[in-house]
């Protein structure tokens, strides 16, 4: 099953896309690359890191003009990215970002905002979620899409909900003046397509979160986009917002890829705004779930979210990647009526959109996935050994 999803890795219009990524090459470490037709080309002499590449004045033009060494065919690299059938001495895809901060926007869609309120009211107990869902929807409805965050209308709605003891921290960031921006994971810790993704072994209620991820350079310029899976533990976060770090940042709990598509004449922010993401989960017991998330339904514009993340009050000298949030919040029963969805070990999760391709991963528990060892110091040592610093 994984191999069939990997065959859809590239965007539908890959031949005109400017795609950059990173591959692991035994003996060299993480290597910055581009897709050029049927080949994977080394970009190391143009920029040693993805962070440095995105800081170039016109990264897309520089990438297209660069003539680097061929590493392998695209087909070979993608096929070898399957963690279940990997040949260790052949290249495979990593997450395309490296030194950038990995940030995420929360509660940016109405559907997921309501589910966050339900998580909070249910105190992380999936058995209570359905009853709470009916109560919340009865009071606030299931369509807040016309309420502009930070507006007078939003302020009036807040007063109504406070009077009914239903105001929530999630509604505060969903329709209040300040967006939620949090740290999803650490630089260099994200996994790429074909890799295992991790859920905490103590979690009994969790889900994938299919999202578009913006690539932002150190100047705050949005220069590209990719796909991400913001793996979420609904029980941990539902018990307490102070458990957000434990709910979001565990070993292999962040997947990004397959490539960053740089903005150019063929693809830009308007394509991001119009994107529809598809999600498919295939379980080892035959379970199947599909879903979608449309950026057209986002409450705050993607570039507004970037402004909340980087600017006069917060700088990122290595740039950042920013998850834009999701409207997908699965409620489909899996193991018992009224229990909703949760992952099982062995699930395959595929997130796709035609202009960015497919990000596919297999679920395992974080303690059973190889620990994260390759940090900034290891990368710098490899770059120095290759004469790139």
N, C-alpha and C positions, 0 to 999 in steps of 0.2 A: 504493500500500500504506500509506504513512504516513497518508494522509487517513482511511482506514478505521479505523486505530487511534485517531486523534484523535477520531473520532466516539464512542469509548467513554471519553473523558476523565473524565466526571463519574461519581461513585458511583451505584450502582443506586438508592439512596434519597436522591438529591440534594435533593429537595424538603424533606426534614426535616433535612438536614445543615447545619452552620455551617461554611462554607468560606471561607477567606481566602487571598489570594495577592497577587502583584505583576504588573503589566503595564508594558510599555514604551510610553510615549506620546511621540511626537516633539515636541520643544520643551519637554517637562516632565521627561523622564527616567523613573525607576522610580517607580510609583505604587501605593500599597497599596490593595487592593480586596477586596470580598466578592462572592459569588454570591448573588443574591436572585431566586429564581424563574428567569426567562429573561434577567435583566439582570446586568451587571457594574457594581457601585456603588463609587464613590470613598469610601475610609475615611480619607483624609488628615486631615480635621478631627477625627477621633476619635483618631488616633495617626499621627505622621509616618512611623514605621517599623514593621516587623513586630516587631522587638525590643521596642519601646515598647508595642505592642499586647498582647503576651503577658505583660507585667508588670502590666497592669490587674488589679484585684482579682477580677473575673469577666469575662474577656475575651469568652467566648461570649455572655453576656447583653448586654454593651456593644455587640457587633457587631450582634446582632439588633435592638437598639433604635435604632441609628444610622440616620439618614435622610440619606444622601449623594447626590451628583449621579450620575446615570446616565452611564456612559462609552460603553457599546455593549451589544449583545446577547451572551450567552454563546456562542452559535453562531458569531457573527462573530469574536470574540476567539480562540476555539479554532481555527477554520479558518485564521486568519492566523498561528497559531503554527507552522505548517509552514514550516521554514526554506527549503524548496525552492520555495515559492510565496508568499513573503511580500510584502505591500504595506507599504512602509516607513513611510508616513504614517498607517497604521491600527494600533491597539493589538494587542500580542501578549503571551503569557504568558512571564514570567520564572520562575526558581526562587522559591518563596514566602518563603524566609528572606532576611534581609539582613545585619545586623550581628552575628548570632549566630556563635559559633565552630562550625566544622563538624568534629565528632568522630565516631569510629567504634569499634565494639567488634569485636574480632577473635576468631576461633576459638570461637564460641559454640554451634556445632552439631557433633555427632559426625562427620557425613559430610564437612563441609568441614575439620574438624580432621585427619582421616585424609589428605585430599588435601594439606594443608599439610605434613604429615610426609613424604609422598611427594615433593613438590616439593623439600623440603630434601635428602632422601636422593638424589634424581636430579640434584641440583645445577642445577636449572633446565633440564634437557635432556628434552624431551618424548619422545624416542625411548627413553629408559631408564625412563620412568614406569611402564609396564605391568609390567615385571619387578619393579621395586621395590614396586609396589602389591601384588603377590602375596606377596612376602616379608614386608611389614609386616603384612598381614592375617593371614598364617599365624601370626604371633607374638602380636598383640594382638587379633585378631578384628575384626569390623566393627560391633560394637554395644557402645559404651561408655555408652549412654544411662542406664544404671542407676547409674553412678558419679557421685556428687555432688561437684562441684568443692570442693576444700579439705577433704574428709572423710578419716578414717583409712583407708578403703578406697582412696581415691585415692593416699594416701601409700604404701600397700603396693604398689599397682600400679607406682608410680614406681620402687620398689626392684627389682622384677622386670625392668622394662625397662632400667634402668641396668646390671643384670648382663648383659643381652644386647646392650649397646651400641646400644639403640634409643630411648633417651630423647631427647626433642626439645624445643626451645624452644617449639614449638607445643603440645605436650602440657602443658608447664609452665603456660601460660595457659589451656589448655582444661580441665584438671582440677585445677590447683593453686589456691591460695587467692586469687591476685590476677588479676583480669580484665585482658585487653589493651584499653587505650583509647588510640587514637592520633589524630593530627590528619590527617583525610582531605584537607582542602582549606582554603583561606582564606576568611574572610567575604566575601560578595558574588561569589565566583568560580564558584559552581555554576551550571549551565545548567538551563533549564526544559524542559518537554515540547515536542516538536517540533523542538528544537535538535539540532545535531550534537554527538556525544560523541567524545572523543579518546583514541586509543591512541598510545603513543610509536612513532615510525617505526622504531626499532631493535628493537622487540619482535616475536618470532616465535611467542610462546605467551602468550595472554591470554584473558580471558573477562569476561562481565558478572557482576555479583553483585546479584541482586534482593533488596532489603531494605526493611523498614519503618524509618522514621526518626521518632524522637520529637522533639517540640518542647518544650524545657525553658526556663523563664524564669530570671531572675537569682536567684530565691530557691530554685532547685532543684526547682520544681514542674513536673511533666509535665502539659502543658495541651492537647496535641494530637498528631496523627500525620500522616505523609504517606509517600510512596514514594521510594525512592532506588536509583540504580545506582552501586555502588561499583566502578567499572571497575578491573580488576586485571591487572597484568602478571606472569604466573606465572613466566616465565623470569628476570626481574630479581630478584624476591623469592626465588626458589629458589636463585639464585647466592649471595645473602647477605641476611640479615635487615637489615643496615645499608643496603641499597638500598630499604627500605620507602618512603621519601619519593619516590624516583624511580619506584617501582612503582605508587604510588597518586596522587601529586599532580602532574599534568601539565595543560597547557591543556585545558579542557573535559572533564576526566576524571571529573567529579562531576556527576551529574544528580539533581535533587530536584524533586518535584512530583506531580501538577499543582497541588494546593492543600494547605494544612494544614487538616485537619479538626479543629476544636476540640472538646474534650471537653464534652459537655452531657448532657441527659437521654436522648438517642438514641444516644450513642456515647461509649465510655470505654475505660479500660485493659483491661477484660475482653474487649472486642472485639478489641483488639490481640493479647492472649494467644491468642485463638482463631483468628486470621487465617491463611488459606492464600494464599500468593502464587503466581501463575502467571507463567511466563516463556515468551516466544516469540521466536525469532531467525529472521528470513527473510533469506537471502543473495541477492545479485544474480545468482548462478549457479543459483538454484532450491533451494539448501540450506535445510532447515527443521529446527529443533530446538525442542522444548518441554521444560519442566521445571517444578518446583514447589518451594516451601519453606514448611514449616508451622511457625508460631511455637509450636505445641504441643510441638515437639521441642527447643526451646531449652534449653541446659544451665543457664543462669542466668536468673532472672526479669528481664523488662525493667526494672522499677524498681530491682532490685539493680544492674543495669548503670549506671543513672543515678547511684546512690550511689557507684559507683566513679569516676564522671566528675566530679562536682561535690559539694562538701561542705567540711568544715573545712580540708582540705588543698589545695583547688583551687577558686577562684571564677571566675565568668564574669559580669561586670557587664552584659553585653549578652545573656546567655543563651547557649544552645547548641542545636544539633540533633545528635542522636545516632543513627547507623546501628546497628542491632541485630545485624548479622551475617546470614549466610545458610547454609543447609544444602545449597545447590545448588552443586555442583562438577562441571562438565561433563566427561565422559570419552568422549562419542560421537565416533568418528572422522569427520574431515571431508575432509582433503586426501590422507591416506595411512593405510593400516592401522597401528594401534599408535601413531599420532601424536596421537590425541585431538582435542579441539576447540580452535580458535583463531579469532579474528575475521578477517573480510575487510572491506576498505573497501567501504562501501555496505550493510553489514548494517543491518537495522532490528531494534531491540531493544524489545520491549514488556513491561512489568512491570505486573501488575494484581492487584487484589483487589476484590471487590464493594463494600466499604464505603469504599474510598479512591479508586477509579477506575483510570485507566490512565496510566502514564508511558511515553512512546514517544520514541525517539531514533534517529538514523541515525549509523553509525560512520564516522569519518574519522581520519586521523592528526593529532596535535595541532599539527604545524607547518603544516598546511593549513587549519586552522580559524582564523577571525578571532581575533586575540590579545585577551586579557582587558585591557580598558582602564578599565572603570567600577568604581573602588574607592570607599573611604569618603570621600575628599576630593571626588570628583565628586558623590557622593550628597548630601553636606552642602551643596555649592554649589547643587545643584538645589533642595533643600528650602529653603534661605535665599532663593533667587530667588522661590519660590512663597509666601514668607511663613509657612513652617511651623516655623521655628526661633525 
